[in-house]
Amino acid sequence: TECNTWRSNMFRRLRNEPRPKIIFISSLNRYTHNGRTLNNDWARTLKALKATGAPIVYLEDTPYPFMNVPTCISGSLNDWAKCDFKRVVSLRADPLLSGSLRRYLTAVIDVNKFLCPGNGPKCPSVRNRILLYRDASHVTNTAMAALTPIVETELKVAKLDPKT
């Protein structure tokens, strides 16, 4: 019920306040309900967001370590590579990027080029001495700050500038 209340309030604000310059969305692409992805629910939400006239930018889901990264790092001294995790299970196909839902998106930004670079078998928990995860799934504020220039570059490529 909290999500529905939040969503209702968000749509009310979008109707009653100045139109946003860009709408950023993201999703944990592992959510399912009764064994199905939430595509129908997303379609309703995306249709309503599209009606605002603002471009919709989707930030792809980030890798999912399936472990408490800070706990692992604190127990690994300086051998942080012990806390790297398997790419094949941490990066999954994103249901929002397939089928009819993609038509609602103005741009898709893949931050995983930074969070899980290359195409080796593992994703790092630490990159450039930056702790990437604050728990078993959420990116740290420091990692988000490091992602900012990547997102800004991708917005320019998509010809979207939130400052105008």
Helices and strands as residue ranges (DSSP letters): H 2-16, E 23-26, E 32-33, E 36-37, H 39-50, E 56-59, H 69-74, G 80-83, E 85-86, H 87-90, G 95-97, G 99-104, E 107-109, H 112-115, E 122-123, E 126-127, E 130-131, H 141-157
